[in-house]
Amino acid sequence: MGVLYPGYPLSMRGVLMRLLPHGVAVVLFMAISLAYFAPQLQGRRVAQHDREQWLGTARELIDYRDSTGRESLWTTTLFCGMPSILISQGYPKNVVEIIDRGLQFLGRPASYIFLTMLGFYILLVVVGVNPWLAIPGAIAYGLSTYFLIIVGAGHNAKSHALCYVAPMVAGFIAVFKGKYWGGGLLFALSLALGLVAGHLQITYYGGFVLAALAVGYLVMAIRGGRLLQYGKAVGVLLVAMLFAVGANFNRLYQTWDYGKESIRGKSDLVQKSKANGNGLDREYATAWSYGPEETFNLFVPNFNGGSSSLALAPDSHVGKFLDAARIGAQQKDQLLHSMPVYWGSQPMTSGPVYLGAAVVFLFVLGLFLLRGAEKWALVAVSALAVLLAWGYHFGWLTNLFFDWVPGYNKFRTVSMVLVVCELTVPLLAFWGLSKWQRGEVDDRRLQRGLLWATVLSGGVALLLLVLGPAMANFVGPHDAQYVQSGFPQELMDALRADRVGLMRMDAFRSLLFVLVTAGCVFLLLRKKLKLQWFGVLLTAVVLVDMWVVDKRYDGVHWESAAEYEKPFTPSQADAAILRDTGYYRVYNTTVSPFNDASTSYFHRSVGGYHGAKMRRFQEFVDRYGGSELLLNLLNVKYVIARGSDGQPTAQFNPRAFGSAWLVDSVLAVQGADAELDALESVDLQRVAVVDASRFPLKDRQYAPHEGDTIALTQFSPDRMVYRATTQAGRYAVLSDVYYPKGWRALLDGGEVPMARVDYLLRGVEIPAGIHRLELSFTLPSFYWGQWVDFGFGLVMVLVLLGWCAYEGRRSWLAVRG
């Protein structure tokens, strides 16, 4: 316990004094989290676009679970069917999920911010930061603008995973400091919880920090002749990682297994395979690349205009221009809310990754106070994260990682790697200051560092304030298009002036926070402030700095619980289509059909939205888009389009092939490219195209007879039953996506082979006669994988409880004397 807060004797009063700052921290973090999301206390919920999209994809699975008590491992409501693994999949024997639900006791989204602060507080305490200093550090981390922005956007899995990155790093560091049991268990539990959150990209980026620290500790071990201890620490961490992964084996295995068939897997098309290898399309993955100049946003939030949705003030330069042009009040308001204030290189953004001016100042100060391999490891990984966030702007490094670093090409939105800096910068900031507080840095060094930190960070803010317009052109990549569409050049000049004004305003703001924070450190150095009061003052500074900027960009809008649970209202077109209870698909042109899941909420959509859709479906859409071939082949019976009154209307497609049909012949081709090409050159209602290099089928003709039929008679998400009648045998094409794992075809109770035909769909040969064809989907690995989860999770929890009991008894005996 002395590690948590040294300096008090091991008496009951000493124990209470040690626990006091930790109790204050927990209560304060709870209060801040609930205050920031105060409407949550009134039962209101955050309206989140991405959660609404998720609910569109998941509704069929949720309804099926509620009505049957079973998990369906397949859904039919988006992209003509896909596994449910990455949509809404329950893992009932995952012990760590129970712990996670308990930790979310504040409710979402307040629990996200609370756990993020608490986790970083633990990290700072583990590295030796005094709790009164760790409190403002944890608040600074938890209120990083990006963390609040993603809450408003509905990136819940991302917010969830971020809760556990800092304590994972804390456990890692503790192990290398010789706390093998406590650190190993903290690392195992935090990693396991992060994997439960289900956003592997965040955990992966956390691994960057661990890798950098591991290299740093290796250097220290070599220099200090402690390679044996280093090896022991690595062994402990590997065992801890084994249990964390084992406790989430089912989720990870299913994700890995499905990933090979998703857009993150290797394409069967020759050209795509050569261009991207076994990963995402490179252009798609780097679309959201942070512009090099946007890096100033870490310190000056409005350097690049802040947000794509930032509204200008009525008295702004644009507002004054509109007044002079006698624009009406309503149109003026619309223009003030729609002008492209953001002028960075990303397609759009909800806001910057602002770390806080006070934190950046303390980070620079920390660079002068800290020494050793740990410091340089964290500095190096911070610099690497910034360069990787630049994406295609720093192409050679991005390509290097994309081609050679395992797993990197599986993730999109490369700017997300800045979550590394959001952890390392405040960590170095408060770790450095704690070195002086613990007597490891003398006053003279602190004084020199304070001077340089003030000059450097304050100088950058002052330089932007005075010379900002000369350092950048403040012209957005799409400004010329606005001029071409009829916007006067004078209006665009006014917009540029507003961009300059926003940057200068925030540069001045950052300068003020630098000077105020420097003043607080100076008073601490001169013994004019006690450490506790310095912590209180710094907490106030950080809270004001971050809170105000967070509220500027977070995009949080509240709605009732009823609206939250049912975010979509059926249109007249939806209602008309829903009267048809058959099995068919809908193509909705009133939204972006292949990037929107609202249609899936009511119908089996041919489109949808998912970050890991099936690769072959995406390739098919890339080639054939919304063509008649796609609509007919994929059983699109209804198209939703806007009528003359602008309202959605349902249009019947009489040419849809149906849920299944019998073809007259099979055309065998060699390779995926030939298969995809052949689709537009044959009558797909009469010919099934198959890749003979993958399936043992040859060119074959069938004799059609009047009365040959196949019809779908029963269906649920993971089971389809057809009735087929043929006089001489035919080949059946089933208009659902083929997936190579899990689906079984039973003809009259006996298993028969199923092939992929027409690049996407399922095909089964039907012999002469009347037959019952049943297709069912199950993954045996999912069911035995649950027991792997349970075994590893149970052992990990039992060891954790045993260690806590042992440490608690040891501490109690020490207090008793």
Buried (B, 14 or more C-beta within 10 A) or exposed (E): BEEEBEEBEBEEEBBEBBBEBBEBBBEBBBEBBBEBBEEBEEEBBBBBBBBBBBBBBBBBBEEBBEEEEEBBBBBBBBBBBBBBBBBBBEBEBBBBBEBBEEBBEBBBBBBBBBBBBBBBBBBBBBBBBBBBBBBBBBBBBBBBBBBBBBBBBBBBBBBBBBBBBBBBBBBBBBBBBEBBBBBBBBBBBBBBBBBBBBBBBBBBBBBBBBEBBBBBBBBBBEEEEBEEBBEBBBEBBEBBBEBBBBBBBBBBBBBEBBBEBBBBBBBBBEEBBEEBBEBBBBEEBBBBBBBBBBBBBBBBBBBBBBBBBBBBEBEBBBBBBBEEEEBEEEEBBEBBEEBBBBBBBBEEBBBBBBBBBBBBBBBBBBBBBBBEBBBBBBBBBBEBBBBBBBBBBBBEBBBEBBEEEEEBBBBBBBBBBBBBBBBBBBBBBBBBBBBBBEEEBEEEBBBEBBBBBBEBBBEBBBBBBEEBBEEBEBEBEEBEEBEEEEBEEEBBEBBBBBBBBBBBEBBBBBBBBBBBBBBBBBBBBEEEBEEBBBBBBBBBBBBEBBBEBBEBBBBBEBBEEEEBEEBBEBBEBBEBBEEEEEBBBBBBBBBEBBEBBBBBBBBBBBBBBBBBBBBBBBBBBEBBEBEEBBBBBBBBBBBBEEEEEEEBBBEEBEEBBBBBBBBBBBBBBEBBBBBBBBBEEBEBBEBBBBBBEBBEBEEBEBEBBEEBBBBBEEBBBBBBBBBBBBEEBBBBBBBBBBBEBBBEBBBEEEEBEBBBBBBBBBBBBBEEEEBBBBBBBBBEBBEEBBEBBBBBBEBBBEBBEEBEEEEEEEBEEEBEE
